[in-house]
């Protein structure tokens, strides 16, 4: 089986391309030949893929989802022409690879649909984001056109959570199916046994932007500190994606003297060491499509306190592997943190439950097996139609 995967950006910072990397690794284990199409930008991104024997193809193409307030009229035309020309060139180039399946890794890019249009190769389209709700993105040519295009030029559409499925089920019918993301077992990071600590450590790992809710976490820590629960420390790990939002958080920290309780540690390639000293992880996203960081936390035996929204509420079984709090309600978040401070034994119990739950439900192997089955079914259907 020869598979062409299509990435929408050239960076490994985000969870979607990490999921793609592990998926391609698993497909290679199953005997597939995998190729990767990426936008022509930062070539340093290619090294992890090429080291794993993945053939990388570089072309220029553009997203069809944007923050519309920033879009000039010329963008509508350049996006169309650049993508159309690139799709035609890629279609001609991949003829020699005998591609069986095209798999687009995100709904923000439609180049895979165009390539499928030119080649007739079955196309699997992954929806890994809400769009408007989580990244403030709209379809450049309107949602109605986008839904018709996706339906016409895809053979299967993959939603990474039931929350995503519910948003799109009326547009795609039986083509749409849920396959949860898979996390590599490299993230297994079982806790070392140690003495009970007086101070509780919290970790929030995500890009710093309004949709991720870091301000809610800071406000919760401030409320607890003012209520006599100053024995906690919050680490915020992740790149600054919205400087204005970061400045707002810094202002709250400065005005309330929280520097002893909160540290920004920036983007981390590997969070294992930090997770070893973490007791609880926070996921405060307002609309998380899946929650890769939630599963990574669980594989480190850390219970998660998460917002009761999006895909997060599908991953956390309240009171078993973590706790859910009311979305955007920092006082409720503070109460959930306080529960763990007052019941430290629950941190260990729920942490171990979280580890078992993640290992049984969200591995890269399981994700790949489900997708491989979909590929095989598509190829069988194609053979019958020929």
N, C-alpha and C positions, 0 to 999 in steps of 0.2 A: 504494500500500500504506500503510495506517494502522497504526502500531504503538504499543502502550502498554507502556512500560518501567516496571518497579517496582523502586525502590531500597529497601534495608533500613535505611539510616541517612542522616542529613543532614550529611555532612561529606565533604570531598575529601581528607582525610588518608590514607585507606586506598586500597590499590590497586584494590579492586573497583569503586569509583565512578569512578575515573579510567578504568578499562577501559570502563565503561559510557558515560562521556562521549565517548570516542573512537569507540566503536561507533555511538552515535547520530549523531555527525558524519558518519561514513562512510555510514550509511543515508540521511541527508539528501542526500548527493552522488548516491545512486542513485535519488533522486526520491521517497523515502518521507516521509510526514508522521509525525513522532515526538512522542509525548506522554510525560511523566514523572510518575509518582506517587511522592511522597516522604512520610515521616512528618512530621507537623506539629510542627516543633521550631525549629531555627535558620534563619531566613529568609535570612541572609547567604549560606548555601550555594547559594541559588537563582540568584544573579547570574551565575556562569559559564555556566549552562544557558540562562537567558533572553537573555543577550547573543548566544548562538548561535542564537536563534530557536526554542528548544524550549519548547513549552507545558508549564508545570509545574502539577500538581494537588496540593493539600495536603489530607491527611486524617490522622486519628489511627489508627494501628494498631501492633500489638506483635509482637515476635519469638515464635516457638514453640520456640526453643532458648535455654536458660539454664544458668547454673551452678546445679545443683539444690540445692546446700547453702545457697544464699541465697534459695530460693523458698518463700514462704509459701503456705499452702493457698488463700488467696483469689486468688492470682495465676493459678491454673489456670482459675478461673471468669471473672475479669475479662478475661484474654487472649482466651478464647473469645468472650465476648459483644461486646467491643469490636471484634474482627476481623470477626465475623459481621455486625454492624450496618454497619460501614464498607464491607465488601465489597458489601453490598446497595445502599448509597447510591452507591458508585462505579459499580456495574453500571448503575444507572438513569441516572447522569450521563453516562456515555460513550456512551450510545445515539446521541447526536447527532454523535459523532465517527466513526461507522461503523468501529470498530476491527476490523482483520483478524487481528492477532496480539497476544497478551499475552506479555510476556517478563519473568519474574522473575529478578533479578540475583543471588540468593543463596538457599541452602537454609535460612538462619536465619529466613526470613519465608515464610508460607504464604498471605498475603492474595491473591496472584495465582491460586492454586488455587481459592479461594472465588469470586473474580470469574468465573473460567472456568466454574465450576459453575453460577452464576446466568445466565450469558450464552451458554454453548455455544461461545465463541470459542476457537480453538486456543491452547494454552498451552505455551510453551517455558520450561523451568525450568533455570537455571544452578546447578551445584554448584561453588562456588569455595573450599570449605573442607572439611577433614576433620571438624571439629566438636570432638570430644573430644580428639583428638591434638594439635591446634594451638591451640585456644582454650578447652579444658576445658568445652565446651558439650555438653549432652544435650538430646534432644527432650523437651519439657515433658510430652507425653502418651505418651511411650514410643516407641522406635524402630520397633516392629512396626506401630503405628498410623500413624506418619509415613510409612513406606515404602508402605503400602497407599494412603494419601491421595495421595502424590506420583505413584504409578503411575496411579491412577484419574483424577486431574485434571491430567494433563500429556500433551501430544502428543509432545514430544521432551524429553529430559533431556541437558544438556550437561555433561560432565566436562572440567575445564580441564587435566587431565594423565592419563597412564596410571595413576598412583598413585591418583587419585580414582576412575578407572574400575574398578580392581581391587577397591576397597572396596565399590562399589555394583552391580557387574555382575550379581550373583545376584538382585537385587531388581527390575530394570527391563528385562532382556532387550534386545531390539532397539531399544527406545526410547532407550537410553543410547549416546551417541557422544562421542568426544574431539574437542574443538576447542581448541587452545592459545590462550592470551590473545594479544592484539595490542597492541603498544606503538607509540605515535605516533612518527613520524619526527622530531618536535620534540625527541626525546631524543638524536638524533644529535649527537655532541660529540667529533669527531675530535681527537686529541691534537696540540698544537703541538710541533714539533720543538725540542728544547733539549739543553743539555749534560747528560751523565750526572750524576745526583746521588749524593752519598755516602749520604744517608739515604733509606731506603725508607718510603714513606707508605702506610698501610693505611686503608681506609674500610669501616665497617660501618653500613649505612643500614637501620634498622628500628625499630619500636616497642620500647621497653625493657621486656621481660617475659621470664619464664623460658623460654618456648617458642622464643624467638628466639636464645638462646644467647650473649648478650654476655659472660657470665662465662667461657665457654670461650675467647673471644678474648683477654680480659684475662689469663687464666692462661697462655695460650700466649705472649703478649708478655712476661710476667714470667719465664717459663722461658727464653726466648731472651735476655733482658737478663742473667739470671744465668749464661748460658752464653757471654757475651762478644759477644752480638749486640744491643748497645744502640743501634745505628744505625737504629732504626725508630720510627715514630710512628703510633699508631692514633687515628683520628677516629671517634667514635661519634655518629651523627646519628639523631635520632628522638625522639618524645615519650615521657615516662615514663608507662607504663601500669600498672606495678606498683612502688610506692614501696619496698616491702620488698626486692624484688629489686635495685632501684637502690642501696639502702643497703648491701646485701651486696657489690655490686661496688665501691662507694666504699671500703668497709672494706679490701678486698683491695688497692686502689690505695694507700690511706694506709699500710697496714702494710708494703708493699713499696717505698714511695718511687717510685711510677711516674708521678708528675705530669708529669715531663719527657717521658714516652712516650705518654701517653693524654690525650685531650681529649674531653669531652662538648660537642657543639656544638648540641644541641637539634633541634627539628623544623625542617627546611629546605624552603621552598616550591620552591626550585630548587637542585639539587645540581651544576649544570654547573661552576661555578667551583671547587668542592671537588674534583670529579672530574678537573679539569685538573691538579691537583697530586697526585692519587692514582696510585699504581703498581699496587696490587692491591686488589681488594675481597673481603670475607669474607661468606659467607652461612652462618651457623652454626645455622640453624633446625633443630629436631628433626624437624618434620613440615611442611615447606612444601608447600602444595597445588600451587602452580605455581612461583613465584619471579620475580615481576615485576621486583624489584630486581636480580635476576641478569641479566636481559635488558637493563635500563637500563645496568648496568655495562658490558656487552659493547658497547653502542652508543657508549660513551665510550672504546672500545679498552682497557678494563681487563680483564685476565684475572681469573677468579674462583676463589677457593678455597672449596669448598662441602662441606657435610655429605653423605655418601652415603646420603641418605634422602629420602623423599617425592618431590616433583616436581623437586627440585634435581638429583638424579642423572640426570634425563632431559635437562637443559639443558647440563650440563657433560660434554664428551667429554674424559676424563682424559688430560692430556698434550697436548691439541690447543688447546682454548680456555680451559683452566684445570686445576685439580687437585681431586680429591676426597679427603676425609679421613674417617676412621672416625667416625661419629656420636657426639658427646659426648666424644671422646678428644682432650683439649687438647694432649697430647704429640704425637700424630700431626699435629694442626693446626700445631703449632710446626715440625715437620719439613718440612711443605709450604711454610711461609713461608720457612724456612731455605733450601730449594731455590732459591727465586727470588732470595734475597739472594746466594747463591753463584753463581747463573747469571742475571745481570741481563739478558742478551740474550734470555732466554726470556720476559721480561716483554713486550718489544716484539713478539716473534714470536707468542706466544699472544694478546696483545692484539689484534693485527690479525686473527688467525683468529677471535677472539671477535666482532669487529665484523662480519665477513663472514657468519658463521654466524647471528647475530641478524638481520641485515638480510634474509637469504634465507628465514628461517623464522618470524619472530615479529612481523611488521608488523601495524598496525591494519587495513590494506587487506586483507591475506590473511585475517585473522580475520573481518572483515565479509563478505567474499565467501563464505566457508564458511557463515556464519550466514544470509546472504541466500538462499543456495541451499536451506537447510533451510526457511526461511519459504515460499519459492515451492513447494516440494514439498508442504508442509502444506496450502497453499491449493488446490493441484491435487487433492489427496486429498479435501479437503472438498467441492470442486465435483463430483467424481465421485459422492460419497455423497448429494448433494442430489437 
